[in-house]
Amino acid sequence: MKDKGGGILLTMTQYVPPQAAPSTLVVDKQGRVASRTLGVAEESILKSLIAGAAAGQ
């Protein structure tokens, strides 16, 4: 999801500082933040984080 206006980033400041863009949040099945990366995330890292969130880890 792209946040052109910055509104999403501002609502997520408890997880990601506003100056830490780009950032990625991985959300689990219950809608909780399962993990985060600050800066550009490698594809392999994202796949691992998503798989862990999907498995409930």
C-alpha positions as CSV (number, residue, x, y, z in Angstrom):
1,M,0.0,0.0,0.0
2,K,1.4,3.4,-0.9
3,D,0.9,6.3,1.5
4,K,1.3,9.4,-0.7
5,G,-0.1,11.8,1.8
6,G,1.6,10.3,4.9
7,G,-1.7,9.7,6.8
8,I,-1.0,6.0,7.3
9,L,2.5,6.6,8.5
10,L,1.2,9.2,11.1
11,T,-1.3,6.7,12.5
12,M,1.5,4.0,12.9
13,T,4.0,6.1,14.8
14,Q,3.9,3.6,17.7
15,Y,5.5,1.1,15.4
16,V,7.5,3.2,12.9
17,P,9.0,6.7,13.5
18,P,7.9,9.1,10.8
19,Q,11.4,9.8,9.6
20,A,12.0,6.0,9.0
21,A,10.6,5.9,5.5
22,P,10.6,3.7,3.6
23,S,9.3,1.2,6.2
24,T,7.4,-2.1,6.0
25,L,4.9,-3.5,8.5
26,V,3.8,-7.1,8.3
27,V,0.4,-7.6,9.8
28,D,-0.8,-11.0,11.1
29,K,-4.3,-12.6,10.7
30,Q,-5.6,-10.8,13.8
31,G,-4.5,-7.4,12.4
32,R,-1.6,-7.0,14.8
33,V,1.9,-5.8,13.6
34,A,3.9,-9.1,13.5
35,S,7.2,-7.5,12.3
36,R,8.6,-4.4,10.8
37,T,11.6,-3.4,8.7
38,L,13.0,0.1,8.5
39,G,14.5,1.0,5.2
40,V,14.4,-0.9,2.0
41,A,13.5,-4.6,2.6
42,E,15.0,-7.4,0.6
43,E,12.5,-9.7,-1.1
44,S,13.8,-12.8,0.7
45,I,13.4,-11.0,4.1
46,L,9.9,-10.0,3.3
47,K,9.0,-13.6,2.2
48,S,10.3,-14.9,5.5
49,L,8.5,-12.3,7.6
50,I,5.2,-12.9,5.8
51,A,5.6,-16.7,6.1
52,G,6.2,-16.3,9.8
53,A,3.2,-14.1,10.3
54,A,1.0,-16.5,8.3
55,A,2.2,-19.4,10.5
56,G,1.5,-17.5,13.7
57,Q,5.1,-17.0,14.7
